[in-house]
Amino acid sequence: MTEGQRLFVGGAWVEPEGGHYEVVDPATEGTVGWAPEASRDQVRAACAAAREAFGPWSRTAPEERAAVLARAADIIRDRLVPYAELARAETGATTGTARGMQVGVAAARFRRYARVEPAEWAIAPQINEAGPMGRAAVMGALAVRQPVGVVTCITSYNNPWANPAGKVAPALAMGNTVVVKPAPQDPLSVYRMAEALEAAGVPRGVVNVVSGRSVEVGEAAVASPDVDMVSFTGSTVVGQRIAEVCGRSMKRQLMELGGKGAAVVFDDADVGSAVAGIGTTFSFYSGQICTAPTRVLAQRGVYDRLVEQLAAYAGRLKVGDPREPDTVVGPVISSAHRDRVESYVELGRKEGAVVVTGGERPPLDRGFHVAPTLLADCTNDMRVAREEIFGPVVSVVPFDEEEEGVELANDTDYGLIDYVWSADVARAFRVARRLRAGGVGVNTVGRNMEAPFGGFKRSGVGRDVGSYALHAYSEVQAIVWPG
């Protein structure tokens, strides 16, 4: 596929000063292509180019910016098949996932932010009495969303299309310019996105992409004095380091970090629905997704049935080559990550969890595969129930009463998305409001793509998606005048 990829800096495709490194297909262990390793100076040049382009782009009419995003959406949609093939090769996602949930979602996100929304709104007039500030007056006010400036977008490896699109599209719609630093494991797809934006007519310097395996690439993109905001998706540990750097210069932040989603399943739940929802941890991105319901809290009356049916569900899933149409569970991203996931399964055994299904490496000749694994009889203090594993592993913890279920769900460092299954809708919503998470799915793992997305506690800072992303990538300015 792609070999000798160049960086995209200031509207030009430039040779990387750090050379190239191999991008490996996690299913075949073969070479997908060669990704560029940017130098620190090249990252700084990308940030400087974005700073120079910010003034003209921020003053461009919102309708013109929207037209660029709409053209980019059309180009991505037209090239869906080759783009998805690259994404599949880089990430190990199944063909259906690469087309529908990676490239397809990216196109939809560019299309979503091609819709111009009002960037100002009136505030109710205020009557001021005469005093030290002047004569009595009726004061009018207007709130105006203004672009933040230059945004560094550091993206996750699990979705090299939807994740950067969810940052770049609303940032550009608001009049910001961006420097994208893709995950080192699968950056080639992000360069295809840059090509689509270039073909759509994005001006020079408005979008820049710099990649590399070296930590200094990301550090330079965060620390640059030309950068006003950092949008990051990834681990909590890395997010904390980025936040420290941002804090020194008061850069704005949007952080979507780790998760350990609790699925609270009550006795009266539709077990089939719960199994299908929780089972997405085994199948969707092979569990490499922060929103996965990986920590199941099952009420005693349904516990045995739920464990039995989850085990049967996991056992039916075909693990293998993601190019095969009947494959459901592809590989994880790398050999190192496979070792990490397997080490957690072994840790669970040592902690006293029962491995109901999985736990063994699939007997495949190639690829970084992990069998869907169910750990039963867990307690909430086990590391497998507290730490993000980021693989097809589900831990099940029993509970007795509603209050205990809520306490267990909230007894975590994370708070991204939790889930509740119950036939009693009133109870489901009552419990949902008590869960300390940025989102709660009631009898579903589905998403409303206009609902705010983000986390409590160590799962992040800020909200995006829908109109909330336009707020995230803007500053609000108040303009006041005497009526």
Secondary structure as UniProt FT lines:
FT   STRAND          7..9
FT   TURN            10..11
FT   STRAND          12..14
FT   TURN            17..18
FT   STRAND          20..24
FT   TURN            26..28
FT   STRAND          31..36
FT   HELIX           40..59
FT   HELIX           62..78
FT   HELIX           80..91
FT   HELIX           95..97
FT   HELIX           98..103
FT   HELIX           104..112
FT   TURN            113..114
FT   STRAND          120..128
FT   TURN            132..133
FT   STRAND          137..147
FT   STRAND          150..154
FT   TURN            160..161
FT   HELIX           162..173
FT   TURN            174..175
FT   STRAND          177..181
FT   TURN            184..185
FT   HELIX           188..199
FT   TURN            200..201
FT   TURN            204..206
FT   STRAND          207..209
FT   HELIX           215..223
FT   TURN            225..226
FT   STRAND          229..233
FT   HELIX           236..249
FT   STRAND          252..256
FT   STRAND          262..265
FT   TURN            267..268
FT   HELIX           271..278
FT   HELIX           280..283
FT   HELIX           284..287
FT   TURN            290..291
FT   STRAND          295..299
FT   HELIX           300..316
FT   TURN            322..323
FT   TURN            325..326
FT   HELIX           335..351
FT   STRAND          354..357
FT   STRAND          373..376
FT   TURN            380..381
FT   HELIX           383..386
FT   STRAND          393..399
FT   HELIX           402..410
FT   STRAND          417..421
FT   HELIX           425..434
FT   STRAND          439..442
FT   TURN            449..450
FT   HELIX           457..459
FT   STRAND          460..461
FT   HELIX           467..472
FT   STRAND          474..482
//
